Amino acid sequence: MTHIEYFPHDYRSGRAAFLSAADKAGAQIATYDAGSTGPDGDPVFTDVALLGREDAPYVFLCNTATHGVEGFCGSGILTGFLESGEASALPDNVRMVFVHALNCHGFAWVRRVTEENVDLNRNFVDHDQPHPKNPEYTKLHPVILPEDWEDKTVAASKEKLERYATKHSLYKLQSILTGGQYAHPDGIFFGGTEPTGAQLRFRQIVEEYVVGAEHVLFLDWHTGLGAYGAGELLGMTRPGSPHGDRASKWFINGLATPAEGQSLSAPLSGTIGSGLRRRLADTDTDITSLTVEFGTYSVRDVLMALIADNWLHAKGEVDSDLGRAIKAQVRKALYPDEDDWKELVWVRGRQILRRGMIGLGGH
């Protein structure tokens, strides 16, 4: 298998390759039935590969497909790390927990969201408290979800969004659209009103394999922002705090803190990392939590692909010429099926995993 072949064609082939690589590496496998099906009508699953001592004090937790369609990237990297033998260098004091396709429904359907039409990475808010407000998104919602998807209406939506970006800045528009909203279930970046099935699966995995560790390094793998094929580590990365010092020492390069404006990513609400930190807040476990973001194409191209896919599932027909064209658009926006992109992603992904193992094991 070459490093290009680590990256799957679809969810089914990605799952098969991951399970095969995990078996080859001698990993224990845990499988979770999502209770939903893919477009082929067959059930979809989240699989977890476990390597290292069960009583190892440090846990290296890697999660893929929080945003389903972005799972192609994470699947390829984790599969490659297992298949190539890189994982055999795991320090004795570290247990590796690789989560393949947390949002397996979105992965199978080539969607960012879950079967509930929820952005899982905005779903980890405290749903017993009032949800964050995003009134500016409400103003733009009719632009995001027009009645039909024809050249004229698409052009009109693009014009209105560009007008907003010109008046306020593209970053401001991105922040409003991507930061999370909780008022429009048929809109983009909808955080939901209760925990999704995928959130509950993640919480179960954490209870079974993470809680009780002395230190957890959590990497959540994403695509869509940044330069083509470049991998950026997002989180509290500025030296000066224990977390920032660790991130800087372990990973050295490609670090950014969105809240401080260092990254192309806007500050977000309800992220999976915040959910993990909240669960471990009252324990003795230290946590280093980062998002790994691989660039694809421009912010405009990625946002329009997500807007198109949202319209398709809200108002269109997936099994149509237009539906297939939109699916190809969103897949390309978040998974450039190009050998050069895969090569860049594999090299950077392998580097990040190597540095994470060594840093966590030796800290």
Beta strands, then each sheet from edge to edge (+ up, - down):
strand 1: 28-37
strand 2: 43-51
strand 3: 58-63
strand 4: 94-100
strand 5: 215-228
strand 6: 231-234
strand 7: 255-256
strand 8: 286-295
sheet 1: 1+ 2- 4+ 3+ 5+ 8+ 6- 7-
end
